[in-house]
Amino acid sequence: MKIRFSTGEMAKHFGISKQTLIYYDTIGLFRPRWTNEETGYRSYSIEQNEILDTILALKNLGMPLKKIRDYLNLPTIEERICLLEKQEERIKNKIKVITRARKRVNSMLAAFRDRSKIVPFEMGVKRVEQRSLFSESVSEPYDLYQLEIAIKRLLERTQVRGDTDLHEFMGVVDAPAVNVRLFMKVGQYVKSGGNDRLEAGDYAYIYHKGSYDTVYLSQKKLENFMEEMGLEKVGLIYENIMLDYLAVSNEDEYLIEVMVPVVRRSS
C-alpha cells in the first residue's frame, strides 16, 4: 500500500499552513499526487517530500514562487545554475538597498536624538566649515509650489546615493521684506561630489520652533540680534530643517535652524 499524506498531515510535517499547500496547487507549483474528484480529498506521496523540501529551500533564498516553478521545470544542472546565479545577483542588490536603509536609519536616529536636545530659539554666532551639497534651483515666482517641484527633482537625483538623508534638507531663502520669503534653492548635504556647497564662514543662527509659516518671526529676532551685535548680513538665508513631519507629528514642534552669513560691521 502506498504511503499517503493528507493536506493537513503534509502541512504539519513541513510546518506550513494547509492554505499554503492549497495555494501552491492553485498556481501549479506543487500539486497533490491524488485528488478524489467526488470528495475533493487531496493526498500526497512520500516521494513528493523531496520536491516540497526543494520549494521551501528556494523560497528561503528569497526566490519568487514563479521563479521557483521555472526552476523546477529546468531539466539540466547548467540551466539551474544560471537561474541561481540570477537569484544571487538579486540578493546582492537587496543587500545594497538594506545596507543603505540601515545606514540612513542609524543616521536619522542619531540626528533626531541630538536635535531633540536643542534649546528652541537659542541664538548666537558660530563658525561653520564648508560642506558639499546637491542643490536644485527653485523657479519663479519662488513660492512653496515651485519649492515642492524642486524638492522632487532633488530627490530623484539623490535618493540612489548612500550619503544623503531624508532629514538633511536645506533651503536657501531671500527675504526682501517682512513676512516675505522667496525660496531660491533647496539642497541636501553630501560628503563629496555635490554640485554646490555651503561656504565656510561665520553664521548668525537661531533655532526656530514652530511651523514654516512663522519662521519669519524668528528671522526678525535674529536680525535684531545681529543689529545689537554689530553684524552685517553678507548672503542669503539658510534654513536647515532639523525636525519636521518625519520626526514630529505637530507643526508647532518643527525645528528649523535659520543661519545668516555675517561679518563684523566696519565702524
Buried (B, 14 or more C-beta within 10 A) or exposed (E): EEEBBBBEEBBEEBEBEBEBBEEBBEEEBBBBBEEEEEEEEBBBBEEBBEBBEBBBEBBEBEBEBEBBBBBBEEEEEEEBEEBBEEBEEBEEEEEEEEEBEEEBEEBBEEBBEEBEEBEEBEBEBEEBEEBBBBBBBBEEEBEEEBBEBBBEBBBEBBEEBEBBBBBBBBBBBBBEEEEEBBBBBBBBBBEEEBEBBBEEBBBBBBBBBBEBEBBBBBBBBBBEBBEEBEBBBEBBBBBBBBBBEEBBEEEEBBBBBBBBBBEEEEE
